Amino acid sequence: MANHKNALKKIRQDKKRNERNKSVRTRYRNLIKAVRVAVDGGDSAQAKDALKAAAPYLQRAASKGVIHANKAARHISRLTKQVEAMEG
């Protein structure tokens, strides 16, 4: 257990940030899952709508530092490729 005052404060801060980041992670994973389910189901319109919701949220999570910017870009790129493949 931490003994210094600043270490105790850091633990409190980390716990608070972890809770905040956990909800963001859960939300972006569910949004990605919605796109993949729509793609697997063959519903092009639903997949497009799900992608429109997921892409900005992933970018926002990256800008807040919850996930790395390249990870967000990779997810968006792969999901977009899957959605576009449904049309072609």
Residue pairs with C-beta under 8 A, 6 or more apart in sequence:
2 8
2 10
2 11
21 66
24 61
24 64
24 66
25 61
25 66
25 67
27 57
28 54
28 57
28 58
28 61
28 66
28 67
31 50
31 53
31 54
31 57
31 58
32 54
32 58
32 75
32 79
34 50
34 53
34 54
35 47
35 50
35 51
35 54
35 79
35 82
35 83
36 79
36 82
38 46
38 47
38 49
38 50
39 47
39 82
39 83
39 86
42 86
44 83
44 86
44 87
47 82
47 83
47 86
48 83
51 79
51 80
51 83
54 75
54 76
54 79
55 76
55 79
55 80
58 67
58 72
58 75
58 76
59 72
59 76
61 67
61 72
62 68
62 69
62 71
62 72
62 73
63 69
